């Protein structure tokens, strides 16, 4: 799943869904593609490590081991000059396999890449 942190979220969760240990992240969104699926689901953080399904349209392309996602930034309550953090958590059978990047969340600003 791809996890995003944005400054305008109503609630945050401190860790990805499959992580059991405490972390100090402020995750606002989870965009997940289940194994064998070709569509993604979007969840928003509701606090207390609860994720609620969110009605955001996601264009998804899956080819082999590559997944491409496209979500309108307005659907994620992100503004053009916001700093957005991201990380990817890979899980298999409900257990965490790896988090990328391994050291810390990475950040970007839409206005710098768009």
C-alpha positions as a Markdown table, in Angstrom:
| # | Residue | x | y | z |
|---|---|---|---|---|
| 1 | Unk | 0.0 | 0.0 | 0.0 |
| 2 | Unk | 1.1 | 3.6 | -0.6 |
| 3 | Unk | 0.7 | 5.8 | 2.4 |
| 4 | Unk | 0.6 | 9.6 | 2.2 |
| 5 | Unk | 0.8 | 12.3 | 4.8 |
| 6 | Unk | -0.7 | 15.7 | 4.1 |
| 7 | Unk | -1.1 | 18.8 | 6.3 |
| 8 | Unk | -4.9 | 19.2 | 5.9 |
| 9 | Unk | -6.1 | 15.8 | 7.1 |
| 10 | Unk | -8.8 | 15.6 | 9.8 |
| 11 | Unk | -7.1 | 12.6 | 11.4 |
| 12 | Unk | -3.8 | 10.7 | 11.3 |
| 13 | Unk | -2.6 | 7.2 | 12.0 |
| 14 | Unk | 0.8 | 6.6 | 13.4 |
| 15 | Unk | 1.6 | 3.4 | 11.4 |
| 16 | Unk | 0.8 | 1.5 | 8.3 |
| 17 | Unk | -1.9 | -1.1 | 8.6 |
| 18 | Unk | 0.4 | -4.2 | 8.8 |
| 19 | Unk | 2.8 | -2.7 | 11.2 |
| 20 | Unk | 2.3 | -3.8 | 14.8 |
| 21 | Unk | 5.0 | -1.7 | 16.5 |
| 22 | Unk | 4.6 | 2.0 | 17.4 |
| 23 | Unk | 5.9 | 4.6 | 15.0 |
| 24 | Unk | 5.8 | 8.4 | 14.9 |
| 25 | Unk | 4.3 | 8.8 | 11.5 |
| 26 | Unk | 1.4 | 11.0 | 10.6 |
| 27 | Unk | -0.3 | 9.0 | 7.8 |
| 28 | Unk | -3.5 | 10.5 | 6.3 |
| 29 | Unk | -4.2 | 8.2 | 3.4 |
| 30 | Unk | -3.7 | 4.6 | 2.4 |
| 31 | Unk | -4.0 | 3.5 | -1.3 |
| 32 | Unk | -4.0 | -0.3 | -1.5 |
| 33 | Unk | -4.0 | -2.8 | -4.3 |
| 34 | Unk | -4.6 | -6.4 | -3.1 |
| 35 | Unk | -2.6 | -9.3 | -4.6 |
| 36 | Unk | -4.3 | -10.4 | -7.8 |
| 37 | Unk | -6.4 | -7.3 | -8.0 |
| 38 | Unk | -6.3 | -4.6 | -10.7 |
| 39 | Unk | -8.0 | -1.8 | -8.9 |
| 40 | Unk | -6.9 | 0.2 | -5.9 |
| 41 | Unk | -8.9 | 1.2 | -2.8 |
| 42 | Unk | -8.5 | 4.4 | -1.0 |
| 43 | Unk | -8.7 | 4.7 | 2.8 |
| 44 | Unk | -8.5 | 7.8 | 5.0 |
| 45 | Unk | -7.1 | 7.8 | 8.5 |
| 46 | Unk | -9.7 | 8.1 | 11.2 |
| 47 | Unk | -7.2 | 8.1 | 14.1 |
| 48 | Unk | -6.5 | 5.4 | 16.7 |
| 49 | Unk | -5.1 | 3.2 | 13.7 |
| 50 | Unk | -8.5 | 3.0 | 12.1 |
| 51 | Unk | -8.7 | 3.2 | 8.3 |
| 52 | Unk | -12.1 | 4.1 | 6.7 |
| 53 | Unk | -12.9 | 3.6 | 3.0 |
| 54 | Unk | -12.8 | 6.9 | 1.1 |
| 55 | Unk | -14.8 | 7.7 | -2.1 |
| 56 | Unk | -11.8 | 8.7 | -4.2 |
| 57 | Unk | -11.4 | 7.6 | -7.8 |
| 58 | Unk | -8.1 | 5.9 | -8.6 |
| 59 | Unk | -6.8 | 5.0 | -12.0 |
| 60 | Unk | -4.8 | 1.8 | -11.6 |
| 61 | Unk | -2.5 | 0.0 | -14.0 |
| 62 | Unk | -1.0 | -3.4 | -13.0 |
| 63 | Unk | 1.6 | -5.1 | -15.1 |
| 64 | Unk | 3.6 | -7.9 | -13.6 |
| 65 | Unk | 5.3 | -6.5 | -10.5 |
| 66 | Unk | 4.7 | -2.8 | -11.4 |
| 67 | Unk | 1.7 | -0.8 | -10.2 |
| 68 | Unk | 0.8 | 2.7 | -11.4 |
| 69 | Unk | -1.7 | 4.8 | -9.5 |
| 70 | Unk | -3.3 | 8.1 | -10.4 |
| 71 | Unk | -5.4 | 10.0 | -7.8 |
| 72 | Unk | -6.7 | 13.6 | -8.1 |
| 73 | Unk | -4.8 | 15.5 | -5.5 |
| 74 | Unk | -8.0 | 17.4 | -4.6 |
| 75 | Unk | -9.7 | 14.1 | -3.7 |
| 76 | Unk | -6.9 | 13.7 | -1.0 |
| 77 | Unk | -7.4 | 17.2 | 0.3 |
| 78 | Unk | -3.9 | 18.2 | -0.9 |
| 79 | Unk | -3.2 | 21.7 | -2.1 |
| 80 | Unk | -0.7 | 22.7 | -4.8 |
| 81 | Unk | 2.0 | 24.0 | -2.4 |
| 82 | Unk | 1.7 | 21.4 | 0.3 |
| 83 | Unk | 4.5 | 19.1 | 1.3 |
| 84 | Unk | 3.3 | 15.5 | 1.0 |
| 85 | Unk | 5.0 | 12.6 | 2.6 |
| 86 | Unk | 5.0 | 9.1 | 1.2 |
| 87 | Unk | 6.1 | 5.6 | 1.9 |
| 88 | Unk | 5.2 | 2.1 | 0.6 |
| 89 | Unk | 4.5 | -0.8 | 2.9 |
| 90 | Unk | 4.6 | -4.2 | 1.3 |
| 91 | Unk | 2.6 | -6.9 | 3.1 |
| 92 | Unk | 1.9 | -10.6 | 2.4 |
| 93 | Unk | -0.8 | -12.5 | 4.1 |
| 94 | Unk | -1.4 | -9.7 | 6.6 |
| 95 | Unk | 2.3 | -9.5 | 7.6 |
| 96 | Unk | 4.7 | -6.7 | 6.9 |
| 97 | Unk | 7.4 | -7.7 | 4.4 |
| 98 | Unk | 9.1 | -4.3 | 3.8 |
| 99 | Unk | 8.7 | -0.6 | 4.1 |
| 100 | Unk | 10.2 | 1.7 | 1.4 |
| 101 | Unk | 12.1 | 4.0 | 1.9 |
| 102 | Unk | 13.5 | 2.1 | 4.8 |
| 103 | Unk | 14.8 | 5.0 | 6.9 |
| 104 | Unk | 12.1 | 7.6 | 6.9 |
| 105 | Unk | 9.2 | 9.0 | 4.9 |
| 106 | Unk | 10.1 | 10.9 | 1.8 |
| 107 | Unk | 8.5 | 14.3 | 0.9 |
| 108 | Unk | 7.6 | 16.2 | -2.3 |
| 109 | Unk | 5.6 | 19.3 | -3.2 |
| 110 | Unk | 3.2 | 19.1 | -6.1 |
| 111 | Unk | 4.3 | 22.5 | -7.4 |
| 112 | Unk | 7.9 | 21.3 | -7.7 |
| 113 | Unk | 7.0 | 18.2 | -9.8 |
| 114 | Unk | 4.0 | 19.4 | -11.8 |
